[in-house]
């Protein structure tokens, strides 16, 4: 997003991401806190499948980029962090994530350091 961009916001409830082949590509920003990552992680996996299908077949829905912002008390409470790092590595420039920790007291592991902000 850039200053002046139009965004749609959905908080909680029943939501999903199921674009059809003829739909216009969209840029997604997913924001999660704690266990709220669960439905968004499912969406992230679906996005990875869409990117993989596009790379393999060259047709179907053309997915835009996705940015995930995920917050927890500390890195040990960041669910699916290894999987998320794997998706970022598999689809560089297409899937990105910033982790935010609010009460981290121990050293952050080297693999996570470039992606973590917090106290």
Backbone as CSV, one residue per row, in Angstrom:
resi,resn,N_x,N_y,N_z,CA_x,CA_y,CA_z,C_x,C_y,C_z
1,UNK,0.840,-1.187,0.000,0.000,0.000,0.000,0.880,1.244,0.000
2,UNK,0.353,2.246,-0.551,1.016,3.540,-0.549,0.011,4.569,-0.050
3,UNK,0.510,5.709,0.354,-0.357,6.782,0.802,-1.424,7.042,-0.251
4,UNK,-2.683,7.015,0.166,-3.786,7.249,-0.751,-4.372,5.983,-1.353
5,UNK,-3.770,4.810,-1.069,-4.298,3.552,-1.605,-5.632,3.215,-0.948
6,UNK,-6.490,2.599,-1.720,-7.765,2.126,-1.190,-7.563,0.709,-0.668
7,UNK,-8.050,0.427,0.518,-7.911,-0.902,1.107,-9.274,-1.381,1.607
8,UNK,-9.426,-2.692,1.645,-10.602,-3.313,2.260,-10.115,-3.974,3.538
9,UNK,-10.886,-3.875,4.596,-10.479,-4.398,5.892,-11.543,-5.346,6.401
10,UNK,-11.100,-6.480,6.901,-12.015,-7.466,7.466,-11.421,-7.912,8.798
11,UNK,-12.205,-7.825,9.871,-11.733,-8.211,11.192,-12.612,-9.332,11.714
12,UNK,-11.989,-10.464,12.022,-12.701,-11.581,12.621,-13.815,-12.131,11.751
13,UNK,-14.535,-13.067,12.321,-15.692,-13.616,11.634,-15.342,-14.644,10.581
14,UNK,-16.238,-14.818,9.650,-16.142,-15.821,8.608,-15.557,-15.182,7.348
15,UNK,-14.311,-15.492,7.016,-13.680,-14.903,5.844,-12.817,-15.938,5.144
16,UNK,-12.518,-15.683,3.875,-11.708,-16.592,3.082,-11.117,-15.820,1.907
17,UNK,-10.164,-16.441,1.222,-9.567,-15.863,0.022,-9.626,-16.932,-1.062
18,UNK,-10.510,-16.762,-2.015,-10.699,-17.751,-3.071,-10.859,-17.052,-4.421
19,UNK,-9.771,-16.497,-4.953,-9.870,-15.810,-6.244,-10.100,-16.807,-7.378
20,UNK,-10.748,-16.333,-8.418,-11.023,-17.156,-9.598,-10.057,-16.781,-10.718
21,UNK,-9.814,-17.681,-11.682,-8.818,-17.416,-12.734,-8.964,-16.088,-13.464
22,UNK,-10.162,-15.595,-13.660,-10.349,-14.340,-14.395,-10.271,-13.096,-13.531
23,UNK,-10.152,-13.248,-12.204,-10.096,-12.097,-11.301,-8.790,-11.327,-11.465
24,UNK,-8.855,-10.027,-11.199,-7.650,-9.195,-11.243,-6.732,-9.548,-10.075
25,UNK,-5.416,-9.488,-10.294,-4.480,-9.748,-9.197,-4.661,-8.720,-8.077
26,UNK,-4.477,-9.149,-6.857,-4.560,-8.244,-5.711,-3.296,-8.360,-4.880
27,UNK,-2.995,-7.281,-4.191,-1.913,-7.265,-3.217,-2.583,-7.438,-1.848
28,UNK,-2.120,-8.384,-1.054,-2.734,-8.636,0.250,-1.809,-8.231,1.381
29,UNK,-2.405,-7.686,2.429,-1.716,-7.445,3.687,-2.504,-8.208,4.735
30,UNK,-1.845,-9.180,5.371,-2.470,-9.985,6.411,-1.876,-9.583,7.748
31,UNK,-2.723,-9.332,8.743,-2.263,-8.892,10.060,-2.798,-9.859,11.102
32,UNK,-1.884,-10.447,11.890,-2.280,-11.447,12.883,-1.595,-11.184,14.210
33,UNK,-2.270,-11.599,15.263,-1.702,-11.553,16.603,-1.958,-12.876,17.300
34,UNK,-0.910,-13.450,17.882,-1.059,-14.694,18.636,-1.648,-15.814,17.803
35,UNK,-2.634,-16.538,18.402,-3.239,-17.668,17.703,-4.141,-17.223,16.560
36,UNK,-4.363,-15.919,16.407,-5.119,-15.397,15.277,-4.447,-15.671,13.945
37,UNK,-3.240,-16.228,13.984,-2.522,-16.578,12.762,-3.166,-17.754,12.043
38,UNK,-3.909,-18.592,12.742,-4.418,-19.837,12.160,-5.156,-19.646,10.839
39,UNK,-6.222,-18.860,10.757,-6.883,-18.723,9.457,-6.025,-18.002,8.420
40,UNK,-5.183,-17.083,8.879,-4.330,-16.353,7.938,-3.217,-17.246,7.398
41,UNK,-2.744,-18.191,8.212,-1.740,-19.134,7.730,-2.337,-20.019,6.638
42,UNK,-3.595,-20.403,6.794,-4.271,-21.177,5.738,-4.341,-20.373,4.448
43,UNK,-4.667,-19.101,4.563,-4.702,-18.220,3.386,-3.314,-18.117,2.769
44,UNK,-2.285,-17.992,3.609,-0.911,-17.896,3.124,-0.507,-19.166,2.360
45,UNK,-0.901,-20.324,2.861,-0.612,-21.578,2.158,-1.338,-21.625,0.805
46,UNK,-2.554,-21.144,0.771,-3.308,-21.098,-0.484,-2.621,-20.165,-1.485
47,UNK,-2.130,-19.045,-1.002,-1.409,-18.096,-1.859,-0.148,-18.748,-2.418
48,UNK,0.570,-19.490,-1.577,1.762,-20.199,-2.051,1.390,-21.201,-3.143
49,UNK,0.267,-21.903,-2.952,-0.193,-22.833,-3.986,-0.492,-22.095,-5.289
50,UNK,-1.132,-20.929,-5.187,-1.434,-20.142,-6.384,-0.153,-19.710,-7.092
51,UNK,0.840,-19.254,-6.323,2.121,-18.866,-6.922,2.785,-20.077,-7.576
52,UNK,2.778,-21.211,-6.897,3.391,-22.421,-7.439,2.700,-22.892,-8.698
53,UNK,1.380,-22.841,-8.717,0.623,-23.246,-9.897,0.924,-22.318,-11.070
54,UNK,0.996,-21.026,-10.780,1.292,-20.037,-11.825,2.677,-20.296,-12.414
55,UNK,3.655,-20.616,-11.553,5.017,-20.875,-12.039,5.075,-22.156,-12.868
56,UNK,4.335,-23.197,-12.432,4.365,-24.485,-13.125,3.571,-24.477,-14.425
57,UNK,2.365,-23.916,-14.375,1.443,-24.007,-15.514,1.394,-22.742,-16.360
58,UNK,1.701,-21.598,-15.752,1.663,-20.340,-16.493,0.269,-19.811,-16.743
59,UNK,-0.734,-20.408,-16.109,-2.095,-19.904,-16.272,-2.814,-19.979,-14.927
60,UNK,-4.095,-19.716,-14.927,-4.836,-19.671,-13.669,-4.784,-18.271,-13.091
61,UNK,-5.138,-18.143,-11.833,-5.146,-16.842,-11.184,-3.726,-16.343,-10.989
62,UNK,-3.472,-15.118,-11.399,-2.145,-14.510,-11.214,-2.162,-13.756,-9.891
63,UNK,-1.503,-14.314,-8.906,-1.489,-13.760,-7.557,-0.513,-12.600,-7.459
64,UNK,-0.919,-11.536,-6.778,-0.022,-10.429,-6.477,0.821,-10.784,-5.257
65,UNK,1.451,-9.803,-4.685,2.287,-10.049,-3.512,1.440,-10.072,-2.242
66,UNK,1.989,-10.702,-1.214,1.329,-10.739,0.091,2.356,-10.384,1.158
67,UNK,1.919,-9.567,2.103,2.758,-9.216,3.253,2.004,-9.607,4.509
68,UNK,2.669,-10.376,5.344,2.100,-10.812,6.610,2.792,-10.067,7.738
69,UNK,2.006,-9.476,8.611,2.508,-8.842,9.826,1.942,-9.647,10.981
70,UNK,2.834,-10.211,11.794,2.427,-11.170,12.813,3.095,-10.817,14.132
71,UNK,2.295,-10.632,15.169,2.786,-10.213,16.474,2.501,-11.265,17.543
72,UNK,3.443,-11.411,18.467,3.284,-12.298,19.623,4.158,-11.760,20.750
73,UNK,4.019,-12.342,21.932,4.822,-11.902,23.078,6.306,-12.117,22.828
74,UNK,6.657,-13.280,22.293,8.058,-13.594,22.024,8.127,-14.567,20.848
75,UNK,9.314,-14.833,20.374,9.460,-15.664,19.176,9.009,-17.103,19.402
76,UNK,9.055,-17.588,20.632,8.587,-18.958,20.877,7.075,-19.072,20.709
77,UNK,6.359,-17.954,20.781,4.907,-17.967,20.600,4.481,-17.647,19.167
78,UNK,5.434,-17.475,18.278,5.120,-17.258,16.857,4.865,-18.622,16.213
79,UNK,3.600,-18.974,16.075,3.235,-20.256,15.483,3.588,-20.280,14.003
80,UNK,3.980,-21.438,13.513,4.280,-21.654,12.088,5.453,-20.825,11.570
81,UNK,6.289,-20.289,12.454,7.361,-19.395,11.993,8.304,-20.074,11.004
82,UNK,8.646,-21.350,11.221,9.543,-22.046,10.294,8.873,-22.207,8.925
83,UNK,7.577,-22.532,8.946,6.834,-22.676,7.689,6.754,-21.345,6.946
84,UNK,6.527,-20.276,7.685,6.430,-18.945,7.072,7.769,-18.547,6.461
85,UNK,8.864,-18.807,7.180,10.197,-18.526,6.632,10.422,-19.334,5.356
86,UNK,9.971,-20.592,5.351,10.108,-21.441,4.167,9.347,-20.885,2.976
87,UNK,8.144,-20.368,3.225,7.357,-19.774,2.138,8.022,-18.507,1.603
88,UNK,8.596,-17.706,2.503,9.299,-16.493,2.046,10.497,-16.871,1.183
89,UNK,11.213,-17.930,1.574,12.369,-18.376,0.790,11.955,-18.994,-0.539
90,UNK,10.817,-19.690,-0.551,10.348,-20.337,-1.778,9.805,-19.322,-2.785
91,UNK,9.251,-18.216,-2.272,8.632,-17.211,-3.140,9.149,-15.807,-2.799
92,UNK,10.462,-15.579,-2.991,11.031,-14.272,-2.643,10.399,-13.153,-3.473
93,UNK,10.096,-12.066,-2.801,9.480,-10.935,-3.472,7.985,-11.088,-3.674
94,UNK,7.457,-12.277,-3.421,6.026,-12.523,-3.581,5.340,-12.718,-2.227
95,UNK,6.065,-13.335,-1.286,5.551,-13.530,0.069,6.584,-12.954,1.030
96,UNK,6.145,-12.024,1.876,7.033,-11.387,2.847,6.355,-11.391,4.214
97,UNK,7.158,-11.362,5.257,6.607,-11.345,6.614,7.479,-10.498,7.522
98,UNK,6.828,-9.778,8.411,7.499,-9.070,9.507,6.879,-9.593,10.789
99,UNK,7.721,-10.135,11.649,7.289,-10.580,12.964,7.524,-9.442,13.945
100,UNK,6.641,-9.285,14.898,6.816,-8.281,15.942,6.639,-8.970,17.288
101,UNK,7.610,-8.793,18.166,7.514,-9.368,19.511,7.455,-8.240,20.529
102,UNK,6.636,-8.427,21.556,6.401,-7.365,22.532,7.103,-7.588,23.860
103,UNK,7.474,-8.847,24.178,8.083,-9.136,25.477,9.244,-10.109,25.352
104,UNK,10.053,-9.953,24.327,11.182,-10.850,24.100,12.283,-10.561,25.113
105,UNK,12.707,-11.582,25.870,13.787,-11.384,26.838,15.056,-12.136,26.437
106,UNK,14.935,-13.141,25.587,16.094,-13.909,25.165,16.559,-13.464,23.777
107,UNK,17.721,-13.948,23.404,18.297,-13.648,22.084,17.394,-14.219,20.989
108,UNK,17.209,-13.466,19.930,16.410,-13.929,18.789,17.311,-14.751,17.883
109,UNK,16.816,-15.935,17.454,17.636,-16.818,16.621,18.011,-16.125,15.312
110,UNK,19.148,-16.528,14.788,19.743,-15.888,13.609,18.804,-15.892,12.398
111,UNK,18.070,-16.995,12.170,17.175,-17.077,11.019,16.036,-16.079,11.077
112,UNK,15.586,-15.762,12.300,14.470,-14.828,12.460,14.891,-13.361,12.538
113,UNK,16.130,-13.109,12.962,16.570,-11.734,13.243,16.235,-10.722,12.157
114,UNK,16.457,-11.024,10.875,16.170,-9.993,9.871,14.666,-9.669,9.712
115,UNK,13.821,-10.517,10.278,12.380,-10.380,10.074,11.636,-9.953,11.328
116,UNK,12.369,-9.707,12.435,11.731,-9.434,13.724,11.997,-7.997,14.166
117,UNK,10.937,-7.347,14.656,11.058,-6.057,15.324,10.435,-6.222,16.705
118,UNK,10.747,-5.332,17.601,10.130,-5.386,18.922,11.015,-4.767,19.972
119,UNK,10.610,-5.000,21.206,11.324,-4.424,22.348,12.598,-5.139,22.629
